[in-house]
Amino acid sequence: MQSPRTNPTGRAHSARPWVPVAVALASAIVSGCQPAAPTPPPVDAVVVVVVDTLRADALGAYGAAEAVTPTMDALAEGGTLFERCLATSSWTWPSTASLLTGKLPPEHGLIGKDGSSISPDVPSVAAAFQSAGWATAAFVANPIMDAELGFGRGFDRWEGTDDSWDEAAVPLERATAWLAERQPGEPFFLYVHLVEPHSPYRPTAESAVALDLPAPPSEEDLGAVTRAYNLMIKGAPYDQGAIDDFVDWRRRCYAAEVRDADLAIGELLEVLRRRGPLDRTLLAVTSDHGEEFLEHGLMGHGGQLYPESVHVPLILTGPGISPGTRVAERVENRLLGPTLLGLAGISRPDGLAAANLTDGEERDLRQDEPSLLHLGNGGWIEGGEYLIPDEQQGMVAGDTVTVRARVEGGDRAASHRAFDPETPVQTAASTDVDQVSSEFSKLRRPSTTAPLSEELERKLRGLGYNLGRREPR
């Protein structure tokens, strides 16, 4: 199919027959030789909000029992909610890189803390907006998302944080100032990355009171929990009561920070509304990964590829988005970028999938293809044994996810029902394991990635990331 032509700003338009052009020209002559004003595009603002570590079932719109997300729930009611959305990995670097490039981790190159980065050869969603003449900016509260890794490519302004997990107020203040600089009608692409509810959990006093949070554990209690947790993952006897109390406290703190993120999104919406009606603004809310609370033996994230780690929310609102719609088909949020470019009328760069998550026929066709998940290392628990694989490869087909872990002494593989965190793990079918290997063998790996600088390595170690071990968080 012939590609759409683009105007000097890069926005797609279709070829028009000569007769309407002649009529338009004649009208311009009659009206005093002034050319007719161009029809404005239906979209002139695209806003992506990534809520770090937000699992889908933490939202009321996805079935959370405790209503702490009224803003996101209202967006879902007024827009389109994707019930079964998958991130490509279970920690920030590879998954966010997929959001910004549309590629799977083995394709974009940013897999783990082993000296990799986003390959300059892969397309950038932000760069496509930038090439089309749109202003682009990113305001990021997660300190491990460094521009050096390729995250900043395509952004006129990239503002991250050096050595702290910034509260939502910091990126919101910066985004508000940047939005105030925009001229009326100036198209822009805005990316905001909130760090709530990523650990360490530090909910605001307002949310702590609203959720009646108990006092945090004492140092002595934390020590007891650490010992019990280490025994648990090794299959040794442990203090179940200490673990249960700690997990309950973490869940409550997590919910309080989810509430803080929801309040922050509400504040951002108010800023956008003060600029004018939102009828020309596309807004997407999603996450890079979820969080585990011992559903499958671990806490945190970046260790495994189970639903609690990779099933994330995805909500879209704005022009071209069906209001009050819930999409049941499985989708991948790495295809959000191509979708937004298409809805904004911008030509996609070579190498970026021509995907449209809002197209029901396309979604139906994609159900015949598996969704792939990837983790450069992480943790693997089997029979009371804790292992650190070289790689985990996941495949979601139908309602089953199969994960193959490459570990010393031979591969391990397991399957479970997707999108259900509480489902017990089962032995994977050999045919599914073979298909996992086959699907990953088809991926085109990047030819070049840049090693981490000494400065970035020092920064990561200062944040508690031990680069000598393969346990991302």
MARKOLVO-291309 format. One record per residue (C-alpha): residue in one letter; z, y, x. Coordinates in pm, whole numbers, padded with zeros to 5 digits, always signed. Layout:
BEGIN
AZYX
...
***
This chain:
BEGIN
M+00000+00000+00000
Q-00087+00340+00131
S+00206+00543+00260
P+00286+00868+00081
R+00178+01185+00253
T+00445+01432+00360
N+00466+01807+00367
P+00585+01995+00679
T+00949+01930+00584
G+00881+01557+00567
R+00928+01520+00191
A+00690+01275+00031
H+00436+01393-00225
S+00143+01221-00386
A-00221+01318-00358
R-00339+01525-00655
P-00695+01543-00795
W-00893+01864-00733
V-00900+01977-01096
P-00523+02052-01132
V-00535+02220-00793
A-00818+02445-00906
V-00635+02531-01227
A-00321+02616-01033
L-00520+02835-00794
A-00687+03018-01080
S-00350+03082-01240
A-00225+03227-00914
I-00524+03466-00897
V-00470+03580-01255
S-00100+03647-01187
G-00173+03886-00904
C-00285+03652-00623
Q+00070+03522-00582
P+00082+03144-00522
A+00284+02950-00774
A+00634+02865-00656
P+00659+02502-00545
T+00842+02269-00777
P+01182+02203-00622
P+01266+01842-00542
P+01505+01666-00780
V+01750+01613-00492
D+01852+01869-00232
A+02192+01731-00129
V+02296+01382-00024
V+02663+01309+00040
V+02794+00979+00175
V+03169+00915+00179
V+03288+00612+00373
V+03649+00517+00306
D+03754+00315+00608
T+03914-00026+00537
L+03874-00003+00158
R+03839-00345-00003
A+03667-00347-00340
D+03956-00489-00540
A+04176-00191-00445
L+03991+00022-00704
G+04068+00022-01074
A+03695+00004-01141
Y+03691-00329-00955
G+03993-00470-01137
A+04296-00341-00945
A+04607-00380-01156
E+04761-00056-01029
A+04561+00257-01118
V+04560+00462-00796
T+04189+00559-00786
P+04113+00779-01090
T+03850+00984-00903
M+03647+00688-00781
D+03691+00513-01117
A+03552+00821-01294
L+03256+00829-01056
A+03190+00465-01140
E+03197+00542-01513
G+02950+00827-01468
G+02725+00649-01220
T+02633+00303-01100
L+02887+00056-00961
F+02775-00243-00756
E+03013-00528-00831
R+02915-00750-00538
C+02847-00530-00239
L+02877-00667+00114
A+02939-00492+00443
T+02771-00654+00743
S+03091-00706+00942
S+03467-00681+00913
W+03539-00394+01150
T+03420-00039+01200
W+03174-00033+01486
P+02917-00293+01378
S+02949-00225+01006
T+02922+00155+01023
A+02632+00124+01264
S+02461-00088+00998
L+02524+00183+00738
L+02360+00444+00963
T+02063+00230+01070
G+02005-00020+00790
K+02014-00298+01051
L+02233-00604+01096
P+02471-00594+01396
P+02262-00825+01617
E+01965-00597+01546
H+02126-00259+01618
G+02325-00380+01920
L+02675-00243+01855
I+02860-00570+01820
G+03187-00557+02013
K+03390-00391+02284
D+03187-00561+02554
G+02984-00262+02667
S+02738-00230+02379
S+02614+00063+02173
I+02358+00135+01902
S+02019+00082+02057
P+01807+00401+02072
D+01515+00185+01958
V+01651+00133+01606
P+01588+00385+01325
S+01853+00635+01221
V+01902+00735+00858
A+02044+01073+00963
A+01748+01133+01194
A+01510+01074+00902
F+01684+01347+00701
Q+01685+01570+01008
S+01312+01517+01070
A+01246+01612+00709
G+01403+01952+00770
W+01740+01880+00613
A+02062+02005+00768
T+02275+01708+00876
A+02644+01685+00958
A+02914+01421+00995
F+03290+01470+00987
V+03478+01161+01097
A+03851+01084+01107
N+03831+00749+01287
P+03872+00807+01663
I+03685+00494+01773
M+03362+00626+01618
D+03237+00811+01923
A+02903+00991+01941
E+02851+00824+02279
L+02799+00494+02098
G+02499+00633+01909
F+02679+00728+01588
G+02588+01095+01632
R+02213+01044+01653
G+02032+01253+01391
F+02325+01479+01309
D+02296+01852+01380
R+02674+01852+01391
W+02898+01554+01464
E+03270+01621+01461
G+03499+01332+01534
T+03850+01304+01668
D+03955+01231+02025
D+04282+01045+02022
S+04434+01033+01673
W+04377+00885+01331
D+04319+01212+01148
E+04441+01256+00793
A+04180+01331+00529
A+04263+01701+00536
V+04098+01736+00879
P+03745+01615+00799
L+03764+01781+00457
E+03845+02119+00611
R+03559+02085+00856
A+03315+01970+00588
T+03418+02260+00362
A+03354+02511+00638
W+03015+02355+00712
L+02916+02358+00345
A+03007+02729+00325
E+02746+02796+00595
R+02465+02640+00392
Q+02219+02873+00221
P+02146+02832-00152
G+01883+02563-00197
E+01905+02447+00166
P+01880+02067+00161
F+02153+01882+00347
F+02280+01535+00432
L+02658+01516+00466
Y+02851+01214+00596
V+03230+01210+00560
H+03434+00923+00705
L+03795+00906+00585
V+04042+00691+00778
E+04282+00619+00492
P+04373+00334+00428
H+04330+00216+00789
S+04650+00121+00969
P+04881+00257+01096
Y+04976+00333+00738
R+05107+00686+00701
P+05073+00776+00333
T+05150+01130+00220
A+05493+01199+00075
E+05329+01257-00264
S+05172+00910-00270
A+05485+00749-00130
V+05687+00892-00416
A+05419+00812-00675
L+05418+00446-00575
D+05794+00430-00513
L+05748+00299-00159
P+06045+00121-00005
A+06178+00233+00330
P+05973+00107+00626
P+06105-00197+00812
S+06349-00134+01096
E+06254-00212+01456
E+06464-00525+01432
D+06287-00635+01114
L+05947-00565+01267
G+06041-00776+01565
A+06138-01062+01336
V+05811-01031+01146
T+05608-01029+01467
R+05778-01346+01584
A+05730-01513+01246
Y+05363-01409+01232
N+05290-01543+01580
L+05454-01873+01489
M+05265-01887+01161
I+04917-01850+01310
K+05004-02119+01564
G+05106-02361+01291
A+05474-02365+01397
P+05776-02329+01164
Y+05843-01963+01077
D+06054-01737+00854
Q+05856-01725+00529
G+06087-01465+00373
A+06033-01218+00657
I+05656-01256+00625
D+05656-01219+00246
D+05864-00901+00253
F+05647-00749+00525
V+05320-00831+00350
D+05453-00680+00027
W+05548-00361+00212
R+05205-00342+00378
R+05029-00389+00045
R+05231-00106-00107
C+05160+00126+00186
Y+04793+00033+00171
A+04780+00121-00200
A+04946+00456-00128
E+04681+00538+00132
V+04406+00429-00106
R+04553+00684-00346
D+04539+00948-00071
A+04172+00870-00008
D+04098+00901-00378
L+04268+01242-00391
A+04062+01352-00089
I+03738+01252-00260
G+03849+01456-00560
E+03899+01759-00335
L+03554+01712-00183
L+03400+01697-00529
E+03569+02026-00618
V+03422+02187-00306
L+03077+02060-00401
R+03116+02181-00760
R+03210+02530-00643
R+02868+02545-00479
G+02706+02486-00817
P+02612+02204-01056
L+02591+01858-00902
D+02274+01764-01091
R+02073+01779-00765
T+02330+01597-00552
L+02326+01227-00468
L+02675+01098-00393
A+02760+00757-00252
V+03108+00614-00196
T+03149+00293+00002
S+03345+00137+00289
D+03282-00018+00627
H+03506-00321+00563
G+03817-00439+00381
E+04162-00560+00484
E+04335-00901+00496
F+04684-00968+00365
L+04721-01334+00464
E+04473-01458+00203
H+04323-01674+00478
G+04591-01670+00745
L+04556-01328+00910
M+04652-00966+00848
G+04441-00660+00926
H+04067-00680+00978
G+03805-00762+01237
G+03925-01119+01269
Q+03735-01311+01003
L+03447-01281+00756
Y+03619-01365+00429
P+03569-01167+00103
E+03880-00954+00150
S+03718-00826+00473
V+03355-00779+00369
H+03350-00723-00009
V+03346-00344-00034
P+03295-00089-00312
L+02967+00090-00363
I+02933+00366-00622
L+02630+00594-00665
T+02594+00905-00879
G+02326+01171-00914
P+01955+01209-00992
G+01779+00877-01041
I+02108+00689-01083
S+02175+00517-01416
P+02509+00638-01555
G+02768+00393-01678
T+02596+00098-01514
R+02751-00205-01344
V+02520-00408-01121
A+02619-00774-01096
E+02364-00883-00835
R+02472-00924-00473
V+02370-00626-00255
E+02433-00506+00101
N+02551-00153+00172
R+02339-00141+00489
L+02051-00076+00247
L+02220+00238+00115
G+02045+00463+00369
P+01691+00354+00278
T+01781+00386-00089
L+01905+00744-00050
L+01600+00845+00153
G+01371+00712-00119
L+01563+00887-00397
A+01549+01211-00199
G+01171+01181-00161
I+01181+01142+00218
S+00956+00904+00407
R+01144+00623+00574
P+01097+00586+00950
D+00918+00284+01092
G+01149-00011+01118
L+01375+00090+00830
A+01363-00143+00531
A+01185+00000+00227
A+01482-00095+00012
N+01593+00051-00319
L+01927-00070-00449
T+01862+00105-00781
D+01553-00109-00852
G+01652-00408-01064
E+01335-00606-00992
E+01384-00563-00618
R+01749-00669-00644
D+01644-00982-00833
L+01395-01072-00561
R+01658-01025-00290
Q+01883-01285-00454
D+01648-01550-00315
E+01732-01435+00038
P+02080-01479+00190
S+02290-01185+00302
L+02402-01212+00665
L+02739-01120+00814
H+02828-01094+01182
L+03135-01063+01400
G+03113-01048+01777
N+03440-01231+01821
G+03756-01201+01609
G+03998-01480+01522
W+03958-01824+01366
I+04241-02033+01222
E+04187-02402+01165
G+04453-02665+01120
G+04725-02444+01262
E+04510-02362+01565
Y+04425-01999+01645
L+04092-01960+01822
I+03895-01660+01951
P+03524-01735+01901
D+03245-01585+02106
E+03065-01508+01781
Q+03094-01558+01406
Q+02781-01581+01193
G+02809-01559+00816
M+02561-01627+00537
V+02611-01548+00169
A+02383-01739-00065
G+02456-01755-00435
D+02832-01754-00471
T+02910-01925-00140
V+02964-01777+00204
T+02928-02005+00504
V+03071-01894+00837
R+02981-02055+01167
A+03207-01977+01462
R+03097-02042+01819
V+03410-02146+02006
E+03486-02320+02331
G+03465-02694+02280
G+03218-02684+01990
D+03125-02483+01682
R+03346-02457+01372
A+03217-02390+01022
A+03369-02335+00680
S+03259-02228+00332
H+03427-02072+00032
R+03334-01897-00289
A+03228-01543-00216
F+03400-01237-00369
D+03720-01430-00441
P+03983-01365-00171
E+04220-01632-00301
T+03976-01925-00289
P+04078-02197-00039
V+03843-02263+00250
Q+03632-02579+00228
T+03430-02776+00482
A+03083-02628+00509
A+02782-02834+00413
S+02577-02930+00719
T+02260-02800+00555
D+02424-02459+00505
V+02540-02448+00868
D+02187-02531+00983
Q+02052-02250+00764
V+02301-02004+00916
S+02170-02086+01263
S+01811-02063+01141
E+01858-01723+00974
F+02019-01570+01283
S+01750-01710+01511
K+01497-01498+01320
L+01667-01166+01401
R+01509-00936+01653
R+01765-00832+01912
P+01748-00481+02065
S+01611-00454+02416
T+01848-00181+02537
T+02208-00079+02475
A+02423+00155+02683
P+02752+00042+02842
L+03076+00214+02755
S+03171+00502+02981
E+03501+00495+03167
E+03619+00791+02958
L+03553+00607+02631
E+03721+00294+02764
R+04031+00500+02850
K+04025+00650+02501
L+04007+00310+02333
R+04289+00169+02545
G+04498+00472+02456
L+04443+00388+02089
G+04569+00034+02145
Y+04237-00143+02185
N+04273-00400+02464
L+03917-00425+02594
G+04002-00736+02790
R+04066-00934+02470
R+03830-01009+02186
E+04037-00902+01890
P+03883-00596+01719
R+04085-00414+01455
***
